[in-house]
Amino acid sequence: MNILRIKMIDAGNLLKELDDALDKVVAKKEPESFLKPIVSRIEDYHKSIRQIQAQFTDAPQFNETRTYPKFLSCGLLEIKGKNGTNMEFLLPKVYPFPPKSLYIEHEKDGQFLREMLMRLLSSAPLVQLEVVLVDALSLGGIFNLARRLLDKDNDFIYQQRILTESKEIEEALKHLYEYLKVNLQEKLAGFKDFAHYNEEKEDPLPLKALFLSGVDALSKDALYYLEKIMRFGSKNGVLSFVNLESEKNNKSAEYLKNYAEFFKDRTSFERLKYLNMEVINDHGIQSQHMKDFADRIKAYYKQKKKLKGN
């Protein structure tokens, strides 16, 4: 467990080491073979992540335990050489679990929300998971993947549908807020957070996750609940993944960014001298992959549903 956590956090450090090694090679202080050890370690890091959470071009590997994952992989780091360095490769973007609230903006197709939904459904124990899907502006169009999962038997999706109406959205956000409040004030007393509780206890707490698009359409009360979820949810059993795209210069949307991490943030990599890094969506995911994934989820959940609540 600890080794994997160290490996995950060291992705940035590995790239910094590569950048430092490139500095010596470019300056002719070292031969190109000087890069081999750090390149090998980066390749090992990549393999260690994909052995546990493969890309969705492959069959998903479901979490059949009651144990939560140690990380979630979503998106890719696209690394390219600069300043005379010829290098190009991809690494999985990895977040320690449970991740802070994550947001995206200027994304119309919902790729980030879909990819993170696929990752969560394949990595977290389905028998302990409840997902709330909110599409306040496009009547559920942003969740094409989720449509394939909507079934009266699939109670890991809240109300077995995508929420689009103002009142039902407000009720769902209140439902999540009340859950995190009970955890914060009662169940997690004496524990650092949700992750700490689940490491110590044999019977883990359920996980709830919000996927939301359409912040402009939210009521005042809904925004209040959303703020609390984004601010306190991660440590208290409620994850949130939000599209904060606003067409109204919405001050609330800007304010919410204070409590979340931008999915495409790359500030920690800006000081690299020979490597340019961008966070991109995994565009290898095709509609057929999503269909196959949804079919496997439905079959898997049908088989495992009887374990829920036991």
VENSULLIN-V308699 format. One record per helix or strand of 3 or more residues. SS is the DSSP state (a for helix, b for strand). FROM is the first residue (numbers start at 0). TO is the last residue. If there is no record, write none. Layout:
<<SS,FROM,TO> <SS,FROM,TO>>
//
This chain:
<<a,1,8> <a,10,25> <a,31,51> <b,70,80> <b,87,95> <b,101,103> <a,110,122> <a,125,127> <b,128,134> <a,143,146> <a,157,159> <a,165,186> <a,193,199> <b,206,212> <a,214,216> <a,219,231> <a,233,235> <b,237,242> <a,250,258> <a,266,268> <b,274,279> <a,286,306>>
//
